[in-house]
Amino acid sequence: MFGIKCVNGHDRCAGGPTPSCPYCEFPVIEIYGRTAPKCVYCDQAKQFCLDNELNFVFKDIVDLGIKDELFERMPGVKTVPQIFVDGRHIGGYTEFVEAFRNEQGE
């Protein structure tokens, strides 16, 4: 899920695959959260991605006006962040970190 995929199995990137390489495919990580009022778990999710060199897109559900739409899509979910990897809902920060660590064998 979090692995880097190389199209045609190339080995052209010095030091390993990089986001700037047109042959490498990275997972799409979307973090739906908010910046105001402050969301500690949203900040932790973003920092976790940075620390682990994961590319992500943060979408502020308040600024974008999609809060109701997000929660309607996921009945029973009422907290942020909500994190998706390649379009698959993972859950919140705790579930995201757990899924990453399980895949890494930690």
C-alpha positions in Angstrom: 0.0 0.0 0.0 2.8 2.5 0.9 5.4 1.0 -1.4 7.0 2.7 -4.3 6.3 1.1 -7.6 8.6 1.4 -10.5 7.1 1.2 -14.0 8.9 -1.5 -16.0 11.1 -2.2 -13.0 13.7 0.4 -13.9 16.6 1.2 -11.8 17.5 4.7 -13.1 17.1 6.9 -10.1 20.3 7.6 -8.3 19.9 6.6 -4.6 16.5 5.0 -5.3 13.2 6.1 -6.7 12.2 9.7 -6.3 9.0 11.6 -6.8 10.5 13.6 -9.7 11.2 10.5 -11.7 8.6 9.9 -14.5 9.0 6.2 -14.1 8.2 5.8 -10.4 4.7 5.6 -9.0 4.1 6.7 -5.4 0.9 6.1 -3.3 -1.6 8.9 -3.2 -2.1 9.9 0.4 -5.0 12.3 1.1 -5.4 13.7 4.6 -8.8 15.3 5.3 -8.6 17.5 8.3 -8.7 21.0 9.6 -6.3 23.7 10.6 -8.8 25.8 12.7 -9.6 25.0 15.3 -6.3 23.4 15.7 -6.3 19.6 15.1 -3.3 17.9 16.8 -3.9 14.6 15.1 -4.0 16.3 11.7 -0.7 17.9 12.4 0.7 14.6 13.6 -0.5 12.9 10.4 1.2 15.5 8.3 4.4 15.3 10.3 4.4 11.5 10.1 4.3 11.7 6.3 7.1 14.2 6.3 9.2 12.1 8.7 8.7 9.0 6.5 9.1 10.8 3.2 5.6 10.0 2.1 3.9 12.3 -0.4 0.6 13.6 0.8 -2.1 16.1 0.1 -3.8 17.9 3.0 -7.3 19.0 2.4 -8.8 21.3 4.9 -12.5 20.3 5.2 -13.5 23.7 6.7 -11.7 25.9 4.1 -13.0 23.7 1.2 -16.5 23.5 2.6 -16.6 19.7 2.4 -17.1 18.8 6.1 -20.7 17.6 5.7 -19.9 15.8 2.4 -17.0 14.0 4.0 -19.0 12.8 7.0 -22.0 11.8 4.9 -19.6 9.6 2.8 -18.6 7.8 6.0 -21.5 7.2 8.4 -20.4 7.0 12.0 -17.2 8.9 11.4 -17.1 12.2 13.2 -13.5 13.1 13.7 -10.5 14.2 11.7 -8.1 13.5 10.3 -9.6 10.9 7.9 -6.9 9.4 5.7 -7.1 7.7 2.3 -4.3 5.8 0.5 -4.9 5.4 -3.2 -8.5 6.1 -2.6 -8.9 3.5 0.1 -10.1 4.8 3.5 -7.6 3.9 6.2 -9.1 5.7 9.2 -7.7 8.3 11.5 -4.1 9.0 12.5 -3.7 6.0 14.7 -5.0 3.6 12.1 -2.8 5.2 9.5 0.4 4.8 11.6 -0.5 1.3 12.4 -1.1 0.4 8.7 2.2 1.9 7.8 4.1 0.1 10.5 2.5 -3.2 9.8 3.5 -2.9 6.1 7.0 -2.0 7.1 7.2 -5.0 9.4 7.7 -2.9 12.6 
